[in-house]
Amino acid sequence: MMPQTPAARVCSHCDGFPVVHITTGTTPDGQRRTLAATCPVCKGTGTRRTLPAALIRAGK
Ligand SMILES: [Zn+2]
């Protein structure tokens, strides 16, 4: 049996980690401040879809 390939490819930009929370420190209240950085390529999905053939042809 051949191994099945996944339907969607993992985004090469974020390598499958589309949302990264960056800790910026703590507020005077003691709360953690985090920034959520979403991958601009896959829009936070972690996978990339293949463009439709029509779009690819239109670019030529
Ligand atoms: Zn991505």
N, CA, C, O and the ligand as a Tripos MOL2 file, in Angstrom:
@<TRIPOS>MOLECULE
protein
  241   239    61     0     0
PROTEIN
NO_CHARGES

@<TRIPOS>ATOM
      1 N           0.8440   -1.2060    0.0000 N.3       1 MET1
      2 CA          0.0000    0.0000    0.0000 C.3       1 MET1
      3 C           0.8740    1.2490    0.0000 C.2       1 MET1
      4 O           1.8600    1.3400    0.7310 O.2       1 MET1
      5 N           0.4910    2.2010   -0.8330 N.am      2 MET2
      6 CA          1.2170    3.4650   -0.8480 C.3       2 MET2
      7 C           0.6860    4.3680    0.2680 C.2       2 MET2
      8 O          -0.5110    4.3720    0.5550 O.2       2 MET2
      9 N           1.5580    5.1050    0.8720 N.am      3 PRO3
     10 CA          1.0670    6.0480    1.8970 C.3       3 PRO3
     11 C           0.2210    7.1400    1.2720 C.2       3 PRO3
     12 O           0.5440    7.6680    0.2090 O.2       3 PRO3
     13 N          -0.8580    7.4640    1.9450 N.am      4 GLN4
     14 CA         -1.7530    8.4840    1.4120 C.3       4 GLN4
     15 C          -1.1520    9.8710    1.5880 C.2       4 GLN4
     16 O          -0.6060   10.2020    2.6410 O.2       4 GLN4
     17 N          -1.2630   10.6610    0.5490 N.am      5 THR5
     18 CA         -0.7970   12.0400    0.6540 C.3       5 THR5
     19 C          -1.9300   12.9000    1.1910 C.2       5 THR5
     20 O          -3.0910   12.6850    0.8420 O.2       5 THR5
     21 N          -1.6110   13.8570    2.0240 N.am      6 PRO6
     22 CA         -2.6710   14.7230    2.5710 C.3       6 PRO6
     23 C          -3.3370   15.5410    1.4780 C.2       6 PRO6
     24 O          -2.7070   15.9000    0.4840 O.2       6 PRO6
     25 N          -4.6220   15.8340    1.6710 N.am      7 ALA7
     26 CA         -5.3840   16.5660    0.6570 C.3       7 ALA7
     27 C          -4.8590   17.9850    0.4980 C.2       7 ALA7
     28 O          -4.7750   18.5090   -0.6130 O.2       7 ALA7
     29 N          -4.5160   18.5820    1.5970 N.am      8 ALA8
     30 CA         -4.0210   19.9520    1.5460 C.3       8 ALA8
     31 C          -2.5750   19.9760    2.0080 C.2       8 ALA8
     32 O          -2.1980   19.2770    2.9480 O.2       8 ALA8
     33 N          -1.7840   20.7770    1.3460 N.am      9 ARG9
     34 CA         -0.3780   20.8700    1.7240 C.3       9 ARG9
     35 C          -0.1950   21.8350    2.8780 C.2       9 ARG9
     36 O          -0.8970   22.8380    3.0080 O.2       9 ARG9
     37 N           0.7620   21.4970    3.6950 N.am     10 VAL10
     38 CA          1.0670   22.3890    4.8130 C.3      10 VAL10
     39 C           1.6820   23.6580    4.2530 C.2      10 VAL10
     40 O           2.5400   23.6230    3.3710 O.2      10 VAL10
     41 N           1.2290   24.7630    4.7800 N.am     11 CYS11
     42 CA          1.7280   26.0570    4.3290 C.3      11 CYS11
     43 C           3.2400   26.1240    4.5030 C.2      11 CYS11
     44 O           3.7620   25.8770    5.5900 O.2      11 CYS11
     45 N           3.9310   26.4580    3.4280 N.am     12 SER12
     46 CA          5.3880   26.4980    3.4930 C.3      12 SER12
     47 C           5.8840   27.7670    4.1790 C.2      12 SER12
     48 O           7.0410   27.8640    4.5880 O.2      12 SER12
     49 N           4.9800   28.7330    4.2920 N.am     13 HIS13
     50 CA          5.3960   30.0020    4.9080 C.3      13 HIS13
     51 C           5.5110   29.8710    6.4260 C.2      13 HIS13
     52 O           6.4660   30.3450    7.0410 O.2      13 HIS13
     53 N           4.5020   29.2100    7.0110 N.am     14 CYS14
     54 CA          4.4930   29.0980    8.4760 C.3      14 CYS14
     55 C           4.7550   27.6640    8.9150 C.2      14 CYS14
     56 O           4.8230   27.3800   10.1110 O.2      14 CYS14
     57 N           4.9010   26.7610    7.9530 N.am     15 ASP15
     58 CA          5.2390   25.3750    8.2420 C.3      15 ASP15
     59 C           4.1910   24.7110    9.1310 C.2      15 ASP15
     60 O           4.5220   23.8670    9.9640 O.2      15 ASP15
     61 N           2.9410   25.0900    8.9530 N.am     16 GLY16
     62 CA          1.8510   24.4440    9.6780 C.3      16 GLY16
     63 C           1.5450   25.0550   11.0300 C.2      16 GLY16
     64 O           0.7400   24.5260   11.7970 O.2      16 GLY16
     65 N           2.1990   26.1840   11.3200 N.am     17 PHE17
     66 CA          1.9010   26.8860   12.5780 C.3      17 PHE17
     67 C           1.4200   28.2920   12.2440 C.2      17 PHE17
     68 O           2.1780   29.2570   12.3500 O.2      17 PHE17
     69 N           0.1610   28.4030   11.8420 N.am     18 PRO18
     70 CA         -0.3370   29.6590   11.2710 C.3      18 PRO18
     71 C          -0.5180   30.7680   12.2900 C.2      18 PRO18
     72 O          -0.4210   31.9460   11.9480 O.2      18 PRO18
     73 N          -0.7770   30.4100   13.5230 N.am     19 VAL19
     74 CA         -1.0030   31.4510   14.5330 C.3      19 VAL19
     75 C           0.0180   31.2840   15.6430 C.2      19 VAL19
     76 O           0.0800   30.2420   16.2960 O.2      19 VAL19
     77 N           0.8060   32.3050   15.8470 N.am     20 VAL20
     78 CA          1.8320   32.2650   16.8810 C.3      20 VAL20
     79 C           1.5350   33.3610   17.8970 C.2      20 VAL20
     80 O           1.3620   34.5280   17.5460 O.2      20 VAL20
     81 N           1.4810   32.9660   19.1350 N.am     21 HIS21
     82 CA          1.2320   33.9460   20.1940 C.3      21 HIS21
     83 C           2.5640   34.3850   20.7850 C.2      21 HIS21
     84 O           3.3510   33.5820   21.2870 O.2      21 HIS21
     85 N           2.7750   35.6620   20.7050 N.am     22 ILE22
     86 CA          4.0300   36.2180   21.1950 C.3      22 ILE22
     87 C           3.7710   36.9140   22.5170 C.2      22 ILE22
     88 O           2.9380   37.8160   22.6050 O.2      22 ILE22
     89 N           4.4860   36.4890   23.5350 N.am     23 THR23
     90 CA          4.3320   37.1150   24.8420 C.3      23 THR23
     91 C           5.1390   38.4010   24.8870 C.2      23 THR23
     92 O           6.3480   38.3970   24.6560 O.2      23 THR23
     93 N           4.4700   39.4830   25.1830 N.am     24 THR24
     94 CA          5.1510   40.7790   25.2080 C.3      24 THR24
     95 C           5.4550   41.2380   26.6200 C.2      24 THR24
     96 O           6.0570   42.2930   26.8180 O.2      24 THR24
     97 N           5.0410   40.4490   27.6050 N.am     25 GLY25
     98 CA          5.3050   40.8390   28.9810 C.3      25 GLY25
     99 C           4.0350   40.8120   29.8080 C.2      25 GLY25
    100 O           3.0210   40.2490   29.3950 O.2      25 GLY25
    101 N           4.0980   41.4100   30.9540 N.am     26 THR26
    102 CA          2.9400   41.4430   31.8220 C.3      26 THR26
    103 C           2.5460   42.8830   32.1180 C.2      26 THR26
    104 O           3.3850   43.7800   32.1980 O.2      26 THR26
    105 N           1.2690   43.0660   32.2750 N.am     27 THR27
    106 CA          0.7650   44.3940   32.6290 C.3      27 THR27
    107 C           0.9830   44.6230   34.1230 C.2      27 THR27
    108 O           1.2610   43.6760   34.8590 O.2      27 THR27
    109 N           0.8610   45.8530   34.5730 N.am     28 PRO28
    110 CA          0.9500   46.1240   36.0250 C.3      28 PRO28
    111 C          -0.0800   45.3370   36.8200 C.2      28 PRO28
    112 O           0.0970   45.1260   38.0200 O.2      28 PRO28
    113 N          -1.1490   44.9040   36.1720 N.am     29 ASP29
    114 CA         -2.1810   44.1180   36.8510 C.3      29 ASP29
    115 C          -1.7800   42.6550   36.9840 C.2      29 ASP29
    116 O          -2.4450   41.8840   37.6760 O.2      29 ASP29
    117 N          -0.6990   42.2760   36.3250 N.am     30 GLY30
    118 CA         -0.2560   40.8920   36.4060 C.3      30 GLY30
    119 C          -0.8100   40.0200   35.2960 C.2      30 GLY30
    120 O          -0.6360   38.8020   35.3110 O.2      30 GLY30
    121 N          -1.4850   40.6480   34.3210 N.am     31 GLN31
    122 CA         -2.0260   39.8610   33.2150 C.3      31 GLN31
    123 C          -0.9730   39.7160   32.1220 C.2      31 GLN31
    124 O          -0.1750   40.6170   31.8650 O.2      31 GLN31
    125 N          -1.0030   38.5640   31.5000 N.am     32 ARG32
    126 CA         -0.0550   38.3630   30.4110 C.3      32 ARG32
    127 C          -0.5340   39.0800   29.1570 C.2      32 ARG32
    128 O          -1.7070   39.0100   28.7910 O.2      32 ARG32
    129 N           0.3790   39.7580   28.5210 N.am     33 ARG33
    130 CA          0.0390   40.3990   27.2530 C.3      33 ARG33
    131 C           0.6060   39.5650   26.1210 C.2      33 ARG33
    132 O           1.8050   39.2890   26.0690 O.2      33 ARG33
    133 N          -0.2700   39.1690   25.2220 N.am     34 THR34
    134 CA          0.1830   38.3680   24.0930 C.3      34 THR34
    135 C          -0.3060   38.9790   22.7930 C.2      34 THR34
    136 O          -1.3800   39.5750   22.7220 O.2      34 THR34
    137 N           0.5070   38.8140   21.7790 N.am     35 LEU35
    138 CA          0.1160   39.2300   20.4440 C.3      35 LEU35
    139 C          -0.0700   37.9900   19.5910 C.2      35 LEU35
    140 O           0.7800   37.1000   19.5870 O.2      35 LEU35
    141 N          -1.1830   37.9300   18.8670 N.am     36 ALA36
    142 CA         -1.4290   36.8010   17.9820 C.3      36 ALA36
    143 C          -0.9970   37.1850   16.5780 C.2      36 ALA36
    144 O          -1.5860   38.0690   15.9560 O.2      36 ALA36
    145 N           0.0280   36.5190   16.0870 N.am     37 ALA37
    146 CA          0.5100   36.7780   14.7380 C.3      37 ALA37
    147 C          -0.0160   35.6930   13.8110 C.2      37 ALA37
    148 O           0.3360   34.5200   13.9390 O.2      37 ALA37
    149 N          -0.8630   36.1010   12.8790 N.am     38 THR38
    150 CA         -1.4490   35.1410   11.9500 C.3      38 THR38
    151 C          -0.6740   35.1460   10.6380 C.2      38 THR38
    152 O          -0.3130   36.2030   10.1210 O.2      38 THR38
    153 N          -0.4290   33.9760   10.1180 N.am     39 CYS39
    154 CA          0.3090   33.8480    8.8630 C.3      39 CYS39
    155 C          -0.4390   34.5520    7.7320 C.2      39 CYS39
    156 O          -1.6080   34.2490    7.4950 O.2      39 CYS39
    157 N           0.2100   35.4860    7.0270 N.am     40 PRO40
    158 CA         -0.4630   36.2250    5.9610 C.3      40 PRO40
    159 C          -0.6920   35.4010    4.7010 C.2      40 PRO40
    160 O          -1.5060   35.7670    3.8530 O.2      40 PRO40
    161 N           0.0170   34.3040    4.5800 N.am     41 VAL41
    162 CA         -0.0920   33.5110    3.3520 C.3      41 VAL41
    163 C          -1.3150   32.6050    3.3920 C.2      41 VAL41
    164 O          -2.0950   32.5630    2.4410 O.2      41 VAL41
    165 N          -1.4810   31.8820    4.4920 N.am     42 CYS42
    166 CA         -2.5760   30.9210    4.5690 C.3      42 CYS42
    167 C          -3.7370   31.4560    5.3970 C.2      42 CYS42
    168 O          -4.7240   30.7520    5.6080 O.2      42 CYS42
    169 N          -3.6260   32.6860    5.8630 N.am     43 LYS43
    170 CA         -4.6870   33.3390    6.6360 C.3      43 LYS43
    171 C          -5.0350   32.5600    7.8900 C.2      43 LYS43
    172 O          -6.1850   32.5670    8.3300 O.2      43 LYS43
    173 N          -4.0580   31.8950    8.4610 N.am     44 GLY44
    174 CA         -4.2980   31.2080    9.7170 C.3      44 GLY44
    175 C          -4.8500   29.8060    9.5850 C.2      44 GLY44
    176 O          -5.2450   29.1990   10.5810 O.2      44 GLY44
    177 N          -4.8840   29.2800    8.3690 N.am     45 THR45
    178 CA         -5.4140   27.9320    8.2000 C.3      45 THR45
    179 C          -4.3260   26.8800    8.3300 C.2      45 THR45
    180 O          -4.6060   25.7360    8.6860 O.2      45 THR45
    181 N          -3.0940   27.2570    8.0470 N.am     46 GLY46
    182 CA         -1.9960   26.3150    8.1570 C.3      46 GLY46
    183 C          -1.7750   25.4640    6.9180 C.2      46 GLY46
    184 O          -0.8070   24.7070    6.8300 O.2      46 GLY46
    185 N          -2.6840   25.5990    5.9650 N.am     47 THR47
    186 CA         -2.5480   24.8310    4.7350 C.3      47 THR47
    187 C          -2.7180   25.7500    3.5340 C.2      47 THR47
    188 O          -3.3120   26.8240    3.6340 O.2      47 THR47
    189 N          -2.2000   25.3190    2.4200 N.am     48 ARG48
    190 CA         -2.3420   26.1120    1.1940 C.3      48 ARG48
    191 C          -3.1120   25.3120    0.1670 C.2      48 ARG48
    192 O          -2.8160   24.1440   -0.0860 O.2      48 ARG48
    193 N          -4.0830   25.9440   -0.4090 N.am     49 ARG49
    194 CA         -4.8420   25.2880   -1.4670 C.3      49 ARG49
    195 C          -4.1800   25.5670   -2.8120 C.2      49 ARG49
    196 O          -3.5920   26.6230   -3.0460 O.2      49 ARG49
    197 N          -4.3020   24.5870   -3.6670 N.am     50 THR50
    198 CA         -3.7940   24.7850   -5.0090 C.3      50 THR50
    199 C          -4.7220   25.7210   -5.7650 C.2      50 THR50
    200 O          -5.9430   25.5650   -5.7330 O.2      50 THR50
    201 N          -4.1350   26.6850   -6.4400 N.am     51 LEU51
    202 CA         -4.9590   27.6300   -7.1850 C.3      51 LEU51
    203 C          -5.6700   26.9240   -8.3320 C.2      51 LEU51
    204 O          -5.1180   26.0120   -8.9470 O.2      51 LEU51
    205 N          -6.8950   27.3500   -8.6150 N.am     52 PRO52
    206 CA         -7.6050   26.7780   -9.7590 C.3      52 PRO52
    207 C          -6.8270   27.0140  -11.0480 C.2      52 PRO52
    208 O          -6.1390   28.0240  -11.1980 O.2      52 PRO52
    209 N          -6.9480   26.0730  -11.9720 N.am     53 ALA53
    210 CA         -6.1900   26.1530  -13.2170 C.3      53 ALA53
    211 C          -6.4960   27.4300  -13.9800 C.2      53 ALA53
    212 O          -5.6250   27.9800  -14.6540 O.2      53 ALA53
    213 N          -7.7400   27.9050  -13.8750 N.am     54 ALA54
    214 CA         -8.1230   29.1070  -14.6020 C.3      54 ALA54
    215 C          -7.3200   30.3040  -14.1340 C.2      54 ALA54
    216 O          -6.9300   31.1460  -14.9430 O.2      54 ALA54
    217 N          -7.0710   30.3880  -12.8410 N.am     55 LEU55
    218 CA         -6.3100   31.5020  -12.3220 C.3      55 LEU55
    219 C          -4.8550   31.4240  -12.7730 C.2      55 LEU55
    220 O          -4.2280   32.4440  -13.0590 O.2      55 LEU55
    221 N          -4.3300   30.2140  -12.8320 N.am     56 ILE56
    222 CA         -2.9450   30.0540  -13.2450 C.3      56 ILE56
    223 C          -2.7770   30.4450  -14.7130 C.2      56 ILE56
    224 O          -1.8080   31.1070  -15.0850 O.2      56 ILE56
    225 N          -3.7310   30.0280  -15.5320 N.am     57 ARG57
    226 CA         -3.6560   30.3640  -16.9710 C.3      57 ARG57
    227 C          -3.7880   31.8630  -17.1800 C.2      57 ARG57
    228 O          -3.1560   32.4350  -18.0680 O.2      57 ARG57
    229 N          -4.6240   32.5020  -16.3450 N.am     58 ALA58
    230 CA         -4.8560   33.9400  -16.5220 C.3      58 ALA58
    231 C          -3.5850   34.7410  -16.2640 C.2      58 ALA58
    232 O          -3.4470   35.8690  -16.7370 O.2      58 ALA58
    233 N          -2.6760   34.1640  -15.5270 N.am     59 GLY59
    234 CA         -1.4580   34.8880  -15.2100 C.3      59 GLY59
    235 C          -0.4180   34.8220  -16.3120 C.2      59 GLY59
    236 O           0.5900   35.5250  -16.2560 O.2      59 GLY59
    237 N          -0.6530   33.9810  -17.3180 N.am     60 LYS60
    238 CA          0.3300   33.8540  -18.3950 C.3      60 LYS60
    239 C           0.0240   34.7900  -19.5560 C.2      60 LYS60
    240 O           0.7570   34.8060  -20.5450 O.2      60 LYS60
    241 ZN          0.8880   29.8960    6.6180 Zn       61 ZN61
@<TRIPOS>BOND
     1     1     2 1
     2     2     3 1
     3     3     4 2
     4     3     5 am
     5     5     6 1
     6     6     7 1
     7     7     8 2
     8     7     9 am
     9     9    10 1
    10    10    11 1
    11    11    12 2
    12    11    13 am
    13    13    14 1
    14    14    15 1
    15    15    16 2
    16    15    17 am
    17    17    18 1
    18    18    19 1
    19    19    20 2
    20    19    21 am
    21    21    22 1
    22    22    23 1
    23    23    24 2
    24    23    25 am
    25    25    26 1
    26    26    27 1
    27    27    28 2
    28    27    29 am
    29    29    30 1
    30    30    31 1
    31    31    32 2
    32    31    33 am
    33    33    34 1
    34    34    35 1
    35    35    36 2
    36    35    37 am
    37    37    38 1
    38    38    39 1
    39    39    40 2
    40    39    41 am
    41    41    42 1
    42    42    43 1
    43    43    44 2
    44    43    45 am
    45    45    46 1
    46    46    47 1
    47    47    48 2
    48    47    49 am
    49    49    50 1
    50    50    51 1
    51    51    52 2
    52    51    53 am
    53    53    54 1
    54    54    55 1
    55    55    56 2
    56    55    57 am
    57    57    58 1
    58    58    59 1
    59    59    60 2
    60    59    61 am
    61    61    62 1
    62    62    63 1
    63    63    64 2
    64    63    65 am
    65    65    66 1
    66    66    67 1
    67    67    68 2
    68    67    69 am
    69    69    70 1
    70    70    71 1
    71    71    72 2
    72    71    73 am
    73    73    74 1
    74    74    75 1
    75    75    76 2
    76    75    77 am
    77    77    78 1
    78    78    79 1
    79    79    80 2
    80    79    81 am
    81    81    82 1
    82    82    83 1
    83    83    84 2
    84    83    85 am
    85    85    86 1
    86    86    87 1
    87    87    88 2
    88    87    89 am
    89    89    90 1
    90    90    91 1
    91    91    92 2
    92    91    93 am
    93    93    94 1
    94    94    95 1
    95    95    96 2
    96    95    97 am
    97    97    98 1
    98    98    99 1
    99    99   100 2
   100    99   101 am
   101   101   102 1
   102   102   103 1
   103   103   104 2
   104   103   105 am
   105   105   106 1
   106   106   107 1
   107   107   108 2
   108   107   109 am
   109   109   110 1
   110   110   111 1
   111   111   112 2
   112   111   113 am
   113   113   114 1
   114   114   115 1
   115   115   116 2
   116   115   117 am
   117   117   118 1
   118   118   119 1
   119   119   120 2
   120   119   121 am
   121   121   122 1
   122   122   123 1
   123   123   124 2
   124   123   125 am
   125   125   126 1
   126   126   127 1
   127   127   128 2
   128   127   129 am
   129   129   130 1
   130   130   131 1
   131   131   132 2
   132   131   133 am
   133   133   134 1
   134   134   135 1
   135   135   136 2
   136   135   137 am
   137   137   138 1
   138   138   139 1
   139   139   140 2
   140   139   141 am
   141   141   142 1
   142   142   143 1
   143   143   144 2
   144   143   145 am
   145   145   146 1
   146   146   147 1
   147   147   148 2
   148   147   149 am
   149   149   150 1
   150   150   151 1
   151   151   152 2
   152   151   153 am
   153   153   154 1
   154   154   155 1
   155   155   156 2
   156   155   157 am
   157   157   158 1
   158   158   159 1
   159   159   160 2
   160   159   161 am
   161   161   162 1
   162   162   163 1
   163   163   164 2
   164   163   165 am
   165   165   166 1
   166   166   167 1
   167   167   168 2
   168   167   169 am
   169   169   170 1
   170   170   171 1
   171   171   172 2
   172   171   173 am
   173   173   174 1
   174   174   175 1
   175   175   176 2
   176   175   177 am
   177   177   178 1
   178   178   179 1
   179   179   180 2
   180   179   181 am
   181   181   182 1
   182   182   183 1
   183   183   184 2
   184   183   185 am
   185   185   186 1
   186   186   187 1
   187   187   188 2
   188   187   189 am
   189   189   190 1
   190   190   191 1
   191   191   192 2
   192   191   193 am
   193   193   194 1
   194   194   195 1
   195   195   196 2
   196   195   197 am
   197   197   198 1
   198   198   199 1
   199   199   200 2
   200   199   201 am
   201   201   202 1
   202   202   203 1
   203   203   204 2
   204   203   205 am
   205   205   206 1
   206   206   207 1
   207   207   208 2
   208   207   209 am
   209   209   210 1
   210   210   211 1
   211   211   212 2
   212   211   213 am
   213   213   214 1
   214   214   215 1
   215   215   216 2
   216   215   217 am
   217   217   218 1
   218   218   219 1
   219   219   220 2
   220   219   221 am
   221   221   222 1
   222   222   223 1
   223   223   224 2
   224   223   225 am
   225   225   226 1
   226   226   227 1
   227   227   228 2
   228   227   229 am
   229   229   230 1
   230   230   231 1
   231   231   232 2
   232   231   233 am
   233   233   234 1
   234   234   235 1
   235   235   236 2
   236   235   237 am
   237   237   238 1
   238   238   239 1
   239   239   240 2
@<TRIPOS>SUBSTRUCTURE
     1 MET1         2 RESIDUE 1 A MET
     2 MET2         6 RESIDUE 1 A MET
     3 PRO3        10 RESIDUE 1 A PRO
     4 GLN4        14 RESIDUE 1 A GLN
     5 THR5        18 RESIDUE 1 A THR
     6 PRO6        22 RESIDUE 1 A PRO
     7 ALA7        26 RESIDUE 1 A ALA
     8 ALA8        30 RESIDUE 1 A ALA
     9 ARG9        34 RESIDUE 1 A ARG
    10 VAL10       38 RESIDUE 1 A VAL
    11 CYS11       42 RESIDUE 1 A CYS
    12 SER12       46 RESIDUE 1 A SER
    13 HIS13       50 RESIDUE 1 A HIS
    14 CYS14       54 RESIDUE 1 A CYS
    15 ASP15       58 RESIDUE 1 A ASP
    16 GLY16       62 RESIDUE 1 A GLY
    17 PHE17       66 RESIDUE 1 A PHE
    18 PRO18       70 RESIDUE 1 A PRO
    19 VAL19       74 RESIDUE 1 A VAL
    20 VAL20       78 RESIDUE 1 A VAL
    21 HIS21       82 RESIDUE 1 A HIS
    22 ILE22       86 RESIDUE 1 A ILE
    23 THR23       90 RESIDUE 1 A THR
    24 THR24       94 RESIDUE 1 A THR
    25 GLY25       98 RESIDUE 1 A GLY
    26 THR26      102 RESIDUE 1 A THR
    27 THR27      106 RESIDUE 1 A THR
    28 PRO28      110 RESIDUE 1 A PRO
    29 ASP29      114 RESIDUE 1 A ASP
    30 GLY30      118 RESIDUE 1 A GLY
    31 GLN31      122 RESIDUE 1 A GLN
    32 ARG32      126 RESIDUE 1 A ARG
    33 ARG33      130 RESIDUE 1 A ARG
    34 THR34      134 RESIDUE 1 A THR
    35 LEU35      138 RESIDUE 1 A LEU
    36 ALA36      142 RESIDUE 1 A ALA
    37 ALA37      146 RESIDUE 1 A ALA
    38 THR38      150 RESIDUE 1 A THR
    39 CYS39      154 RESIDUE 1 A CYS
    40 PRO40      158 RESIDUE 1 A PRO
    41 VAL41      162 RESIDUE 1 A VAL
    42 CYS42      166 RESIDUE 1 A CYS
    43 LYS43      170 RESIDUE 1 A LYS
    44 GLY44      174 RESIDUE 1 A GLY
    45 THR45      178 RESIDUE 1 A THR
    46 GLY46      182 RESIDUE 1 A GLY
    47 THR47      186 RESIDUE 1 A THR
    48 ARG48      190 RESIDUE 1 A ARG
    49 ARG49      194 RESIDUE 1 A ARG
    50 THR50      198 RESIDUE 1 A THR
    51 LEU51      202 RESIDUE 1 A LEU
    52 PRO52      206 RESIDUE 1 A PRO
    53 ALA53      210 RESIDUE 1 A ALA
    54 ALA54      214 RESIDUE 1 A ALA
    55 LEU55      218 RESIDUE 1 A LEU
    56 ILE56      222 RESIDUE 1 A ILE
    57 ARG57      226 RESIDUE 1 A ARG
    58 ALA58      230 RESIDUE 1 A ALA
    59 GLY59      234 RESIDUE 1 A GLY
    60 LYS60      238 RESIDUE 1 A LYS
    61 ZN61       241 GROUP 0 **** ****
